């Protein structure tokens, strides 16, 4: 099953080691994660909720 196209995910590591994941095309789709995979998973889940709310 293919994932829906939700927009490009931008990932950045903070100085304290946390990862920030954001989808700039979706206002409010920004999360922190302890790992890269956690941040990516969280922002994908949040993006679906943001799209549903729109």
Buried (B, 14 or more C-beta within 10 A) or exposed (E): EEEEEBBEBEEEEEEEEBBBBBBEEBEEBBBBBEEEEBBBBBBBEBBBEBBEEE
